[in-house]
Amino acid sequence: MASNEIPRPQSKLWSLAADMSDGLETYEASVGVKQNTKAALDADLQTAKDDQKTYEKAQQAESDATTARNIASSNAKAALALTKRQLADVSGALGQIWPGASLEIPSTLPERATLLDKAADYLKDNPAEENDKKDFTQAAIRAVATALQKSRSDLNKAVGARVDAKMARDKSDPALCQRMSALVGELGGPAMLTADDDRWYAFGLVPPAGVTRPGIAPDDVHLRKLGPAAAVAGWSTTPHAQKFRPFYKVEGRDVDFIELPLTSELDVTLENLPATGTLKFYVQATNPAGDSPKSAVAELVLA
């Protein structure tokens, strides 16, 4: 039974999940819910919340690691500048550290790390050139090099952790949404809630009988070019429509039509389009009782 749209924004999704869980606490047994139980829904909701927290912590950890890497990079640059000053008058010394004729401080971190290691090795072999007052010693230069290498490694790990956390987060919300949609379907199944049963409200939903499904597809569907990589799709409204469900595809690029987020507007902007190809678009009207038939497909040649 097509009914009761599950919201996609996370805050609204979680709020409705909590509302549905409350309804299950009261009516799960009496209604006879067997598959999408309160325990199953609560577990999916908790997983989504945990994954979101993990992702937020991973984002902060990556930010902190980036700051630490930037500080280590600045310290490396300062240490190399000190090396040039301290050894400027020592014949052949800088040539043993810097390759070639240029004494520029490299812009890349691996190159800076290499020069720091060479500077530390030089001071190990030539301890007379150390200057404790200037903190120009083998140990000091080696510590800067070690800190730079560690900061780069830590940042790489933090980026990987953030990517993994995002992948988990991006799976848990859709899984929760699927669970909620399945519960709506189960509630509307045979020998469950009728279309006019007031108990729908206890789940944060509306009785499907209280809403008339849009029976007519949106009309006057059209496409208009908007710059080199964008187009505007528009349509007219239809009776009983509350929102609209747009779909588009580019022939030769997209295998199937791509569904865009629900909108209350009568137009939508399509971006990141290729320079050539045929753009196709259709739309459906929707409300809690279900979707309208598909509109006619509009086409636009991109050139």
N, C-alpha and C positions, 0 to 999 in steps of 0.2 A: 504494500500500500504506500503510494507516494504521498508523504505528508511530513510536516514539521521539519523544516530545513535546519540542519545542524550548522551553527555558526563556525566560521573559520578563524577569526581573530582569537588569539590564545586566551585573553581575559574572558571573553564571552563564552568560549568553549568550556573552560574550566568552571565558570559560574553555572552553566547549564548542567554540566556533569554532576556538580554538587547537588543541584536541584533534583536531578533524576535519581541520584543516590538516596536523597531524602524520601522521594516517592517510593523507592524500592523498600526502604526500611519499614514503611507503613503497609504497603500493598503487595510486596513480592509474593508472600505465601497465599494470600486470598485471591490474587489475580492468577497465580500459577506460573510465574516466570521461572523457567528452568535453565535457559542457556545464558542469558545476559544478566546475571544476578548482581546483587549489590556488592558481593565480595569481588566478583570479576571486574565490575566497573570501578570500584574503589582502588583495586590494584593497578588498573591502567591509568587512572588519574594520578595516583601516587608516583608511578613510574615517570609520567610526563613532568610532574613537578620536580622530582629528583634529577631528571635529565636536564631540566632547565637550570637548576641550581648548579649542577656540575659544569654546564656550559658557561654560566656567568663567572664561576670561579676560574675556569680555564681562560676566559677572556682577560680577567684581571691578572692572572699569572703571566700571560703573554705580554701584557702591558708592562708589568714590573720587570720582566726579563728584557724587554726592549729598552727600558730605561737603564738597566744595569749594563747592557751591551753598549749603549751610547756613551755612558760614563767611561767604560773600559776603553772604548775607541778614542775618546778625548785624551785619556791618560796615556795611551800608546802614542798618540801624536805628540804630546808634550815630551814624553821620554825620548822620542826620536829627535825632536828639536834640541833637547838638551845634549844628546849625543853629538849632534853636529857642532854645537857650540864648544863642547869640551874637547873635541878631537880635531877642531879646525886647524890647529897649528902643529898637529902631529903628522909627520910625513907618512903618507901611504895608509894611514889608519882608516879613513873613511872609505877608501877604495876596497878595503877588505870587508866592508859591511854593505855598501851600496853597489849594486851591479851597474856597469856602464859608467858614463860620465855624469849623468844627472844625479843630483843630491836631493831631489824633491821627495817630500813625504808622500808615500803612495795613498791613493784614495780608497783602495780596497783593504779590507781587514786581513785577509790571508797574507797579503804582501807586507803589511805592517808587522804582523806576527813574525814573519820570516826575518825581517830586518832587526826586530828586537832580539830574536834568538842569536843572530850573528853578532849584535852588539854585546850581548851577555857573554858569548864565547870569546870575543875579543878581549873583554875585561878579565875573563878568567885566565887568558894567556898573557895578559899585560896588566897585572895588578897595580903597577906603578901609576897607571893612568886613572885609577879610581880617585874619586873626590867625595869623601864622606860628607863634607859640609854641603855639597850640592846634591847629595843623595844620588850621586852618580857612581854606583857600584854594581858589580855583577849581580849581587843578590837583589838589589832594587829593580834593575832592568828585567831580570828574570821573573820577578814577582809581577811586574806589569804585563809581561808576555803571557804568563800563566793565567792571570786574571782575564786577559782578552780572549784566550782560547776557551776558558771555562764559560765566559759570558756568551760566546757564540754557540757553544754546545748546549747550554741551558736554554737559549732562545729557540734553537732547533727543536728541542724536546717540548718546549711550551707550545710552539706552533703545532706540532704533531698532536699534542694532547687536546688543543682547542679544536682542531679539525675532527678528531675522533669524537669529541663531545658534541660537536655540532651535528655530526652524522647521526648520533644516537638521539639527540633532541629532535631532529627532523623526522625521525621515524616514530617517536612515541606519541606526538600529537595526532598524526594521521591514524595511528592505531587506536587511540582513544576515540577519535571521531568515528571510526569504523564500528567500534563497540557501541557507541551511542546510537548510531544509525540502525544497527542490528537490534537494539532494544526497542526502538520505535517500531520496527517491523514486527518484532515479537509481540509487542503490546497490541498491535492491530491485527494479529493473526486470529485464526478460528478459535472460538470459545474463550477469547480474551476480552479486551475492551471494545465495546461497540463504538461506532463513529460519533455518537452523541453522549458518551459516558463522561460525566463530570470529573472522574478520577484522572483523566488526562492532565488536568490542571495541577495535580499533586506532583507530577513529574516535570513541571515547568513547560508543558506542552499545551496544545489547544486541541479540542475535539475536532477531528476533520470535518464532521458534519456541519460545524459552525462556519465553514469557509467554503466558498464555491471555487472550484478549480478553474483557472482561465481556459476557456474552451476555444478561443480563437487565437491564432498565432499573430504576433506583431506584424504590422504591414509597413509598406514604404521603406523597406530595408535598402540602404544605399551606402556606397563607399566613396570617399573623396581623398585625393592625394594631399598630404600635408608635409611638404619638404621632401628631401631626398630619401629618408629612411622611415617615414611615418605616414599614417593615413588615419582618417576619422571615419568611423562607422556610425550610422544613425538609423533610427526606426521610429515608428509611431506606437503609441500605447494601445492597450487592448483591455476590455472589461475584466475586472477582478485581479488585474496585475498589481502585485506589491513590489516586486523586484524583477530584474531581468538577468538571464543567464546567457552571456555572449560566447560565441565560438568562432575561431578563425583558423585558417591554414594557408600556407604558401605552397602551391603545387611545385613538386620537385625538391622541396626542402623538408616539409612535414609529412609524415606518413598518415597521421590522423588529425582531425580537428582538435585544437587546443582550447580547453575551457578557461575563460577568464573569470576573475572574481565577480560575485554578484554585484549588481549596481542598481541604484534607484533612478539613475539618469536615463535619458533617451539617446545617449551617444557615448562612445568610448574611443579613446585614442590608442591606436596600434603602433608600437614603436619597434625599433631594431629590425626593420624590414630589409630584405635584400634589394639590390639595385634593379634586378630583373626578376621576372616570374609573374605568376597570376595569383593574386590574393583573393581568397574566398571567405565569406562571412555569413553566419546566420545567428539568430537569437531566439530564445524562448522566454515567455513570461512565466512567473512562478509566484506561488504563495504557499502557506502551510498545507493546503490541500493537494498540491502537486504542480506539475508543469503543463504549460500549453503545448500544442503541437509545434513543431519546428517551423520557423519562418521560411520563406523562399531564400535561396542562397544568392547573395550579391557577389559580383566579381569585379575586380579591378586589375588591369594589366599594369605592372610596375615597370617603368622604363624611364 
